Amino acid sequence: MSSDSPPPVLVWFRDDHRLSDNPALSAAAAAGSQVLCFYVLDDASEGSRPLGGAARWWLHGSLKALGDALERAGSSLLLLKGPALTVVESVVRATGASAIYWNRRYGAAEIAVDSAIKARLADRGIKAHSFNGRLLHEPWEITNRAGKPFQVFTPYLRAVNARSIKPPLPAPRSLAGGVWAPSILDQAVSLTELDLEPSSPNWAGGIRQEWQPGEYAAQARLSRFIDTGLRGYAEGRDRPGQEGTSRLSPHLRFGEISPRQVWHSILRAVADDPGLERDAEKFLSEIAWRDFTHQLLHFYPRLPDRPHSSRFENFPWNEDRHALRAWQRGLTGYPIVDAGMRQLWQTGWMHNRVRMITASFLVKHLLTDWRQGEAWFWDTLVDADAANNAFSWQWIAGSGPDSAPFHRIFNPVTQGEKFDPEGDYIRTYVPELSRLPPAFVHKPWEAPPGVLRGAGVALGETYPEPVVPHGPARERALEAFRSLRGLSSEPSV
């Protein structure tokens, strides 16, 4: 860089791994200076929560794809590691940058880091520009009449639908990449050195077969969903044995596609084919739900580790490590539960309907603290998201905002029969039951001995007996709930 060149500007990528509809990148590109892009793996800042294993695997591929895309656009991606406050200050000092651009984060620990960085840079006369690149609307933009965050999703959705969604930004046509100072290059690490992928053992084979991270893959998946999955989504989304969902969640989690891009693509599809309107409405409500969970995490930062409802603070959870382990391994003896947990372990993802069933089983049949399930999903989901993961577990536990009541206890047999009537999902992930007829695939303990023999099933040997019986487990859960407030039991579903 010559002495008369303007100082460069910095773009700090954080869960926004894309070039299109990236407000921070677009603003930096328009600044008229060289653009230096970097990423910081920060497991050291106070309050930061290291990514789980599956999400780390995804991050590896996502950063690789982002770096390749930046190089094609004329720039590059520098990888750094350490506490963000220290690392970012070092980068700014070494480059002499005039400004830094980033898209906002909404967790309490991340906000604290970003606020500290802004304050430090402001003292030096360096501007930090932040943008909304993660949500349809900022958490503080959608509020009730009292100016407070919504606690219930339905009125929140009405408020979202009453507002316009900004159109997505195109990717910058080119980026004027600059040269990094040697002092920063000395601190840089390679993607391999970030040590994101598993090695001993390498458990990611099934995940690798299932997924392709990156912005290009995200756009391709959205296009396939619109072409082949959107029609019938309103009903098909509940059938785990079918390809009835978009599977965009990990791409949204890492910002490889923005919710605005998804929203407007769906609206264009409806404009071309009005018959898709009902399915599109249901799908877009799920995109708004994602915003809703981020709003609640923003205003209630203890959602991942503390019951939102204080009456659940003293819930009499049962500490049964054997039962927890059976649930984690997909060996509960309830086929729909086991299929979901094995899908999770093999692919890093689980169908949303089955997430509810497996979570309800852990919390209510096993009386295991929901935080144990939240931690397991955090470690094993490629789409593990602090807001959605925590909110969803509190939702099923009955302790969160707008949660399902605790007495709503899913019967895993009837849920399986309703949403996987032929047992296709179970046969995929619990192959030892694949030869059982539909009448017994959800409840093999009721199959006559001859049917079990013919299917090659030996309960307690090739497939476990139920870890708990449904009826007594349900009553135990209701009794535990009644102990909080003396409430009477209500029917399960």
BASE-388781 format. One line per field, with one value per residue (C-alpha): residue in one letter; x, y, z. Coordinates in nm, 4 decimals, always signed. Example, Ala and Ser with C-alpha at 12.3 -4.5 7.8 and 13.67 -1.06 7.14 Angstrom:
resn [a; s]
px [+1.2300; +1.3670]
py [-0.4500; -0.1060]
pz [+0.7800; +0.7140]
This chain:
resn [m; s; s; d; s; p; p; p; v; l; v; w; f; r; d; d; h; r; l; s; d; n; p; a; l; s; a; a; a; a; a; g; s; q; v; l; c; f; y; v; l; d; d; a; s; e; g; s; r; p; l; g; g; a; a; r; w; w; l; h; g; s; l; k; a; l; g; d; a; l; e; r; a; g; s; s; l; l; l; l; k; g; p; a; l; t; v; v; e; s; v; v; r; a; t; g; a; s; a; i; y; w; n; r; r; y; g; a; a; e; i; a; v; d; s; a; i; k; a; r; l; a; d; r; g; i; k; a; h; s; f; n; g; r; l; l; h; e; p; w; e; i; t; n; r; a; g; k; p; f; q; v; f; t; p; y; l; r; a; v; n; a; r; s; i; k; p; p; l; p; a; p; r; s; l; a; g; g; v; w; a; p; s; i; l; d; q; a; v; s; l; t; e; l; d; l; e; p; s; s; p; n; w; a; g; g; i; r; q; e; w; q; p; g; e; y; a; a; q; a; r; l; s; r; f; i; d; t; g; l; r; g; y; a; e; g; r; d; r; p; g; q; e; g; t; s; r; l; s; p; h; l; r; f; g; e; i; s; p; r; q; v; w; h; s; i; l; r; a; v; a; d; d; p; g; l; e; r; d; a; e; k; f; l; s; e; i; a; w; r; d; f; t; h; q; l; l; h; f; y; p; r; l; p; d; r; p; h; s; s; r; f; e; n; f; p; w; n; e; d; r; h; a; l; r; a; w; q; r; g; l; t; g; y; p; i; v; d; a; g; m; r; q; l; w; q; t; g; w; m; h; n; r; v; r; m; i; t; a; s; f; l; v; k; h; l; l; t; d; w; r; q; g; e; a; w; f; w; d; t; l; v; d; a; d; a; a; n; n; a; f; s; w; q; w; i; a; g; s; g; p; d; s; a; p; f; h; r; i; f; n; p; v; t; q; g; e; k; f; d; p; e; g; d; y; i; r; t; y; v; p; e; l; s; r; l; p; p; a; f; v; h; k; p; w; e; a; p; p; g; v; l; r; g; a; g; v; a; l; g; e; t; y; p; e; p; v; v; p; h; g; p; a; r; e; r; a; l; e; a; f; r; s; l; r; g; l; s; s; e; p; s; v]
px [+0.0000; +0.1512; +0.1809; -0.0903; -0.3423; -0.6342; -0.6145; -0.7911; -1.1178; -1.1830; -1.4709; -1.5073; -1.7082; -1.9124; -2.1914; -2.2544; -2.0525; -2.1779; -2.1086; -2.4668; -2.7023; -2.4178; -2.4735; -2.1349; -1.9446; -2.1461; -2.0906; -1.7189; -1.6934; -1.8622; -1.6152; -1.3622; -1.0720; -0.8972; -1.1081; -0.9375; -1.1569; -1.0952; -1.2573; -1.1812; -1.2435; -1.3136; -1.3535; -1.1783; -1.3907; -1.5821; -1.9213; -1.8466; -1.9775; -1.7531; -1.9281; -2.0291; -1.8565; -2.1067; -2.1196; -1.7383; -1.7399; -1.9805; -1.7743; -1.4694; -1.6516; -1.8241; -1.5005; -1.3425; -1.6298; -1.6256; -1.2521; -1.2831; -1.5665; -1.3693; -1.0691; -1.2851; -1.4077; -1.0525; -1.0017; -0.9156; -1.0077; -0.7552; -0.8172; -0.7280; -0.7871; -0.8207; -1.0279; -1.1938; -1.1234; -0.7499; -0.7374; -0.9462; -0.7470; -0.4289; -0.5655; -0.6779; -0.3471; -0.1330; -0.3295; -0.3915; -0.7526; -0.9823; -1.2943; -1.4264; -1.7544; -1.9513; -2.3015; -2.4534; -2.4817; -2.7514; -2.6218; -2.5245; -2.1597; -2.1205; -2.2868; -2.0497; -1.7482; -1.8736; -1.9565; -1.6105; -1.4457; -1.6545; -1.5633; -1.1910; -1.1880; -1.3925; -1.1262; -0.8803; -1.1109; -1.1798; -1.5344; -1.7042; -2.0050; -2.2549; -2.5543; -2.8403; -2.7276; -2.8802; -3.2528; -3.5542; -3.5861; -3.3767; -3.4997; -3.5971; -3.7948; -4.0886; -4.2486; -4.5940; -4.7917; -4.6032; -4.2747; -4.1736; -4.0816; -4.3640; -4.3966; -4.6340; -4.5541; -4.8938; -4.9124; -4.5420; -4.6087; -4.8956; -4.6620; -4.3998; -4.6552; -4.7700; -4.4212; -4.2270; -3.9101; -3.6203; -3.5049; -3.1694; -2.8525; -2.6529; -2.3007; -2.0325; -1.9149; -1.5541; -1.3498; -1.0283; -0.8301; -0.5266; -0.2023; -0.1859; +0.0902; +0.3552; +0.2787; -0.0789; +0.0261; +0.2454; -0.0689; -0.2785; -0.3638; -0.4582; -0.7993; -0.6431; -0.4797; -0.8196; -0.8723; -1.2449; -1.2825; -1.2760; -0.9810; -0.9564; -1.2125; -1.3425; -1.7147; -1.8233; -1.8566; -2.2367; -2.2509; -2.0106; -2.2288; -2.5415; -2.4293; -2.2316; -2.1636; -2.1288; -2.3235; -2.3477; -2.4852; -2.7339; -2.8715; -2.8923; -3.0812; -3.3285; -3.3884; -3.4482; -3.6911; -3.8920; -3.8991; -3.9767; -4.0576; -4.2619; -4.5820; -4.7377; -4.5070; -4.7891; -4.8644; -4.5409; -4.3288; -4.4595; -4.3680; -4.0101; -4.0073; -4.0498; -3.8331; -4.0860; -3.8647; -3.6147; -3.3120; -3.1898; -3.1372; -2.7573; -2.7117; -2.9147; -2.7275; -2.3927; -2.5289; -2.4574; -2.7980; -2.9967; -3.3584; -3.4344; -3.3091; -3.5270; -3.8294; -3.8196; -3.7431; -4.0554; -4.2639; -4.1426; -4.2399; -4.5916; -4.6168; -4.5390; -4.7728; -5.0479; -5.1372; -4.8303; -4.9649; -5.0828; -4.7617; -4.5526; -4.7379; -4.6585; -4.2946; -4.2444; -4.3907; -4.0979; -3.8552; -4.0330; -4.0181; -3.6394; -3.6463; -3.8812; -3.6358; -3.3520; -3.5610; -3.6259; -3.2591; -3.1642; -3.3985; -3.3642; -2.9990; -3.0264; -3.2606; -2.9941; -2.9293; -3.2160; -3.5914; -3.7767; -4.0601; -3.9292; -4.1699; -3.9544; -3.6431; -3.7097; -3.8531; -3.7741; -3.5613; -3.4469; -3.0739; -3.0565; -2.7354; -2.8294; -3.1562; -2.9840; -2.7242; -2.9924; -3.1644; -2.8412; -2.7554; -3.1061; -3.1619; -3.4754; -3.6882; -3.9283; -3.8652; -3.9600; -3.7398; -3.4493; -3.4799; -3.4565; -3.1567; -2.9748; -3.0535; -2.9026; -2.5858; -2.5417; -2.6276; -2.5968; -2.9611; -3.3028; -3.6481; -3.8287; -4.1339; -3.9049; -3.7048; -4.0231; -4.0948; -3.7428; -3.7232; -4.0587; -3.9478; -3.6289; -3.7951; -4.1202; -4.0800; -3.7298; -3.7755; -3.4312; -3.3452; -3.4019; -3.0554; -2.9051; -3.0910; -3.0028; -2.6346; -2.6550; -2.8259; -2.5703; -2.2923; -2.4523; -2.6575; -2.4957; -2.7603; -2.7108; -2.8234; -2.8130; -3.1542; -3.3552; -3.1986; -3.2567; -3.6037; -3.7159; -3.6031; -3.7768; -4.0817; -4.1102; -4.0295; -4.3121; -4.0795; -4.0236; -4.2139; -4.5120; -4.4254; -4.6268; -4.7840; -4.5917; -4.8918; -4.8766; -4.6885; -4.6293; -4.7097; -4.4180; -4.6212; -4.9187; -4.6905; -4.4990; -4.8161; -4.9557; -4.6530; -4.4681; -4.7620; -4.5758; -4.2598; -4.0410; -3.8436; -3.7933; -3.6799; -3.4158; -3.2576; -3.3504; -3.2736; -3.3036; -3.6805; -3.7037; -3.8809; -4.1567; -4.4991; -4.6421; -4.8805; -4.5882; -4.2965; -4.3875; -4.4519; -4.2497; -4.3230; -4.6818; -4.5839; -4.6596; -4.3510; -4.3840; -4.3880; -4.0783; -3.8968; -3.9918; -3.8575; -3.5356; -3.6136; -3.5238; -3.6382; -3.3706; -3.1056; -3.1249; -3.3451; -3.4011; -3.7142; -3.8660; -3.6456; -3.9644; -4.3304; -4.5335; -4.8261; -4.6321; -4.3756; -4.6508; -4.8084; -4.4693; -4.4176; -4.7614; -4.7065; -4.3771; -4.5544; -4.8388; -4.5823; -4.5027; -4.8506; -5.0900; -5.2335; -5.4511; -5.3490; -5.4732; -5.4806; -5.1673; -5.1628]
py [+0.0000; +0.3327; +0.6210; +0.8218; +0.5352; +0.5689; +0.3402; +0.0063; -0.0913; -0.4181; -0.6649; -0.8975; -1.2056; -1.3698; -1.6149; -1.4299; -1.6438; -1.5099; -1.2350; -1.1661; -0.9747; -0.9049; -0.5448; -0.5121; -0.6370; -0.4226; -0.1089; -0.1779; -0.2371; +0.0975; +0.2833; +0.3187; +0.1638; -0.1687; -0.4289; -0.6697; -0.9568; -1.1727; -1.4244; -1.4848; -1.8164; -1.6933; -1.9560; -1.7410; -1.4291; -1.4196; -1.5853; -1.7286; -2.0773; -2.2938; -2.4544; -2.8171; -3.0827; -3.0959; -2.7177; -2.7049; -2.9512; -2.7258; -2.4170; -2.5739; -2.6217; -2.2868; -2.0944; -2.2848; -2.1898; -1.8275; -1.7971; -1.9372; -1.6957; -1.3966; -1.4943; -1.5117; -1.1602; -1.0249; -1.0472; -1.3180; -1.4357; -1.4207; -1.6666; -1.5736; -1.7254; -1.5813; -1.3385; -1.1068; -0.7830; -0.8477; -0.9873; -0.7128; -0.4365; -0.5964; -0.6176; -0.2549; -0.1328; -0.3313; -0.2401; +0.1261; +0.0679; +0.3661; +0.1647; -0.1821; -0.3303; -0.6203; -0.7616; -0.7611; -1.0489; -1.0758; -1.2906; -1.1123; -1.2219; -1.1250; -0.7866; -0.7191; -0.7966; -0.5851; -0.2917; -0.3037; -0.3090; -0.0152; +0.1849; +0.1113; +0.2026; +0.5175; +0.6400; +0.6158; +0.7853; +0.4661; +0.3971; +0.0618; +0.0194; -0.2536; -0.3828; -0.6285; -0.9183; -1.2040; -1.1381; -1.0046; -0.7356; -0.6289; -0.7708; -0.4252; -0.3347; -0.5721; -0.4921; -0.4885; -0.1732; -0.1299; -0.1318; -0.4672; -0.7915; -1.0240; -1.3314; -1.5116; -1.5964; -1.5416; -1.1645; -1.1398; -1.3009; -1.0599; -0.7693; -0.9117; -0.9637; -0.6034; -0.4773; -0.4890; -0.6953; -0.5148; -0.6722; -0.8532; -0.6854; -0.8200; -0.9401; -0.6782; -0.7138; -0.7037; -0.6313; -0.4324; -0.6722; -0.5409; -0.6709; -0.7788; -0.6490; -0.9102; -0.8749; -0.9951; -1.2695; -1.4013; -1.4394; -1.5964; -1.9661; -2.2044; -2.3638; -2.6939; -2.5295; -2.4172; -2.7890; -2.7830; -3.1268; -3.4486; -3.6802; -3.9520; -4.0864; -3.9268; -3.9486; -3.7072; -3.9532; -3.9532; -3.5763; -3.5309; -3.7463; -3.5522; -3.1901; -2.9406; -2.6114; -2.2790; -2.0021; -2.1776; -2.4926; -2.2858; -2.1180; -2.4524; -2.6072; -2.3189; -2.3559; -2.7306; -2.6739; -2.4203; -2.6496; -2.9785; -2.9235; -2.6089; -2.7500; -2.9601; -2.8198; -2.7360; -3.1073; -3.2693; -3.0818; -3.3147; -3.6376; -3.7347; -4.0196; -3.7714; -3.4913; -3.2369; -2.9644; -2.7177; -2.8266; -2.4700; -2.4430; -2.4947; -2.2578; -1.9941; -2.0698; -1.9841; -1.7036; -1.8721; -1.7484; -1.4675; -1.4842; -1.1930; -1.3943; -1.6865; -1.4640; -1.2870; -1.6048; -1.7646; -1.4575; -1.4689; -1.8347; -1.7510; -1.4656; -1.7144; -1.9787; -1.8509; -2.2113; -2.2181; -1.9451; -2.1651; -2.3660; -2.0506; -1.8836; -2.1755; -2.1853; -1.8107; -1.8354; -2.0651; -1.7979; -1.5467; -1.7981; -1.7901; -1.4123; -1.4571; -1.6850; -1.4387; -1.1569; -1.3563; -1.4524; -1.0875; -0.9707; -1.2815; -1.3871; -1.6637; -1.8745; -2.1412; -2.2112; -2.0849; -2.1532; -1.8493; -1.9323; -1.9147; -2.1843; -2.4398; -2.3446; -2.6216; -2.8843; -3.2344; -3.3587; -3.7192; -3.7879; -4.1184; -4.1392; -4.4777; -4.3419; -4.0286; -4.2417; -4.4649; -4.1549; -4.0130; -4.3401; -4.4062; -4.7121; -4.6166; -4.8976; -4.6450; -4.6634; -4.3068; -4.1672; -4.3933; -4.3145; -3.9438; -3.9743; -4.1948; -3.9587; -3.6830; -3.8793; -3.9977; -3.6788; -3.3921; -3.3015; -3.4202; -3.3642; -3.0920; -3.3023; -3.5704; -3.3081; -3.2342; -3.6020; -3.6844; -3.3742; -3.4456; -3.8018; -3.6892; -3.4209; -3.5949; -3.9699; -3.9673; -3.6542; -3.5377; -3.1700; -3.0004; -2.8459; -3.1919; -3.2193; -2.8655; -2.9429; -3.2661; -3.0936; -2.8117; -3.0647; -3.2831; -3.0496; -2.8850; -2.6127; -2.5647; -2.2085; -2.0457; -1.8835; -2.1577; -2.4446; -2.2906; -2.1608; -2.4925; -2.6906; -2.4510; -2.4652; -2.8425; -2.8304; -2.5864; -2.3349; -2.0896; -1.8031; -1.9187; -2.2756; -2.5923; -2.6727; -2.9326; -3.1642; -3.1921; -3.5212; -3.6767; -4.0453; -4.1701; -4.4583; -4.2561; -3.9780; -4.2305; -4.3882; -4.0476; -3.8957; -4.2057; -4.4418; -4.6938; -4.6756; -4.5511; -4.3186; -4.5884; -4.8433; -4.5963; -4.5245; -4.8322; -5.1018; -5.3850; -5.3203; -5.2844; -5.6184; -5.5545; -5.4832; -5.1304; -5.2525; -5.3249; -5.1154; -4.8411; -5.0836; -5.4014; -5.5193; -5.5830; -5.8009; -6.1737; -6.3927; -6.5376; -6.1926; -6.0924; -6.4096; -6.3631; -6.0075; -6.1133; -5.9098; -6.0330; -5.7756; -5.7092; -5.8455; -5.7046; -5.4133; -5.2902; -5.3179; -4.9742; -4.7983; -4.6811; -4.7790; -4.4943; -4.4916; -4.4901; -4.2486; -4.0104; -4.0257; -3.9701; -3.6584; -3.5226; -3.5859; -3.3986; -3.1099; -3.1142; -3.0859; -2.7359; -2.5900; -2.8697; -2.8741; -3.1627; -3.3849; -3.3311; -3.5636; -3.6345; -3.6044]
pz [+0.0000; -0.1045; +0.1393; -0.0382; -0.0428; +0.1964; +0.4994; +0.4587; +0.6172; +0.7983; +0.7719; +1.0679; +0.9713; +1.2511; +1.1624; +0.8345; +0.5954; +0.2652; +0.0157; -0.0946; +0.1356; +0.3738; +0.4877; +0.6576; +0.3539; +0.1126; +0.3210; +0.3468; -0.0281; -0.0890; +0.1345; -0.1465; +0.0421; +0.0411; +0.2214; +0.4617; +0.5814; +0.8865; +1.1193; +1.4882; +1.6588; +2.0109; +2.2795; +2.5406; +2.5988; +2.9251; +2.8874; +2.5451; +2.4799; +2.2623; +1.9682; +1.9937; +1.7886; +1.5007; +1.4645; +1.4633; +1.1756; +0.9868; +1.0665; +0.9026; +0.5737; +0.5996; +0.6471; +0.3588; +0.1299; +0.2478; +0.1922; -0.1591; -0.2406; -0.1136; -0.3219; -0.6334; -0.5515; -0.5174; -0.1429; +0.1103; +0.4598; +0.7423; +1.0246; +1.3817; +1.7220; +2.0713; +2.2786; +2.0289; +2.2131; +2.2128; +1.8594; +1.6971; +1.8673; +1.7396; +1.3854; +1.3845; +1.5242; +1.2812; +0.9686; +1.0491; +0.9440; +0.9445; +1.0200; +1.0933; +0.9720; +1.1191; +1.1438; +1.4893; +1.7357; +2.0019; +2.2876; +2.6101; +2.6025; +2.2367; +2.2914; +2.5804; +2.3619; +2.0723; +2.3010; +2.4567; +2.1147; +1.9942; +2.3024; +2.2698; +1.9011; +1.9554; +2.1980; +1.9092; +1.6609; +1.4679; +1.3594; +1.4142; +1.1867; +1.2769; +1.0811; +1.0975; +0.8822; +1.0801; +1.1315; +0.9496; +1.2157; +1.5108; +1.8436; +1.9667; +1.6544; +1.7066; +2.0417; +2.1963; +2.2703; +2.5965; +2.4089; +2.5546; +2.3763; +2.2861; +2.5072; +2.2700; +1.9102; +1.7450; +1.8097; +1.7299; +1.3909; +1.3251; +1.3972; +1.1598; +0.8840; +0.9215; +0.8354; +0.5133; +0.4829; +0.3194; -0.0071; +0.0058; -0.1145; -0.4098; -0.3520; -0.4208; -0.7798; -0.6636; -0.3552; -0.3419; -0.1307; +0.0545; +0.2012; +0.5633; +0.7870; +0.8740; +1.2459; +1.1833; +0.9445; +1.2252; +1.4396; +1.1639; +1.1691; +0.8931; +0.8742; +0.9753; +1.2772; +1.4038; +1.4714; +1.3962; +1.2405; +1.4452; +1.4006; +1.6652; +1.6206; +1.3043; +1.3782; +1.1034; +0.8152; +0.8162; +0.8557; +0.5678; +0.3430; +0.4398; +0.4131; +0.2104; +0.3915; +0.2127; +0.0458; -0.2902; -0.1264; +0.0738; -0.2380; -0.4153; -0.1250; -0.1175; -0.4910; -0.4562; -0.1720; -0.3705; -0.6735; -0.4988; -0.1311; -0.0816; -0.2270; +0.0477; +0.3147; +0.5571; +0.6010; +0.4866; +0.7403; +1.0135; +0.8322; +0.9234; +0.6712; +0.3863; +0.2483; +0.3640; +0.5134; +0.3702; +0.5775; +0.5594; +0.9354; +0.9438; +0.6519; +0.8366; +1.1583; +0.9992; +0.7869; +0.4550; +0.3507; +0.5081; +0.6248; +0.3923; +0.0965; +0.1980; +0.2614; -0.0731; -0.2671; -0.1202; -0.2003; -0.5611; -0.5809; -0.4604; -0.7095; -0.9864; -0.8436; -0.6096; -0.5263; -0.3012; -0.0740; +0.2156; +0.2265; +0.1932; +0.4787; +0.7066; +0.6004; +0.6451; +0.9945; +1.0766; +0.9558; +1.1787; +1.4676; +1.4358; +1.4845; +1.7807; +1.9602; +1.9028; +2.0438; +2.3587; +2.3982; +2.3555; +2.6291; +2.8487; +2.8135; +3.0763; +2.8609; +2.7944; +3.1620; +3.3774; +3.3661; +3.2357; +3.4768; +3.8323; +3.9535; +3.7711; +3.9670; +4.2186; +3.9864; +4.1217; +3.8326; +3.8344; +3.7969; +3.6127; +3.4117; +3.2680; +3.1284; +2.9940; +2.8200; +2.6685; +2.5309; +2.3891; +2.2141; +2.0782; +2.2966; +2.4922; +2.3497; +2.1920; +1.8168; +1.7185; +1.9963; +1.9066; +1.5353; +1.6090; +1.8360; +1.5866; +1.2999; +1.5117; +1.5838; +1.2255; +1.0364; +1.2849; +1.2314; +1.3416; +1.1966; +1.3921; +1.4799; +1.6187; +1.8095; +2.0010; +2.0627; +2.1801; +2.3981; +2.5592; +2.6289; +2.8026; +3.0124; +3.0975; +3.0644; +3.2125; +3.4279; +3.3185; +3.3485; +3.0128; +3.0366; +2.9855; +2.6566; +2.5550; +2.6112; +2.4081; +2.1169; +2.1388; +2.0905; +1.8223; +1.5991; +1.2991; +1.3333; +1.7094; +1.7681; +2.1107; +2.0747; +1.9074; +2.1008; +2.4433; +2.3634; +2.2171; +2.5216; +2.7574; +2.5330; +2.5654; +2.9397; +3.0046; +3.1671; +2.8830; +2.7222; +2.5145; +2.6113; +2.5770; +2.9159; +3.1127; +3.1247; +2.7447; +2.7409; +2.4016; +2.3824; +2.1692; +2.0288; +1.9105; +1.7873; +1.5784; +1.4438; +1.3522; +1.1813; +1.0551; +0.9962; +0.7776; +0.9878; +0.7021; +0.9275; +1.1889; +0.9308; +0.8107; +1.1472; +1.3525; +1.0956; +1.3493; +1.3398; +0.9615; +0.9078; +1.1591; +1.0064; +1.0497; +1.3202; +1.5536; +1.4336; +1.6840; +1.9715; +1.9197; +2.2737; +2.1651; +1.8695; +1.9055; +1.9552; +1.6067; +1.4478; +1.6428; +1.5410; +1.1789; +1.1880; +1.3574; +1.6692; +2.0167; +2.2716; +2.5263; +2.2901; +1.9381; +2.0496; +2.4072; +2.6131; +2.6944; +2.9487; +3.1254; +3.0692; +2.9220; +3.1646; +3.4942; +3.3520; +3.2529; +3.5973; +3.7611; +3.5498; +3.6322; +4.0018; +3.9884; +3.8190; +4.0716; +4.3486; +4.2237; +4.2417; +4.3248; +3.9735; +3.8583; +3.5723; +3.2174; +2.9162; +2.7191; +2.3403]
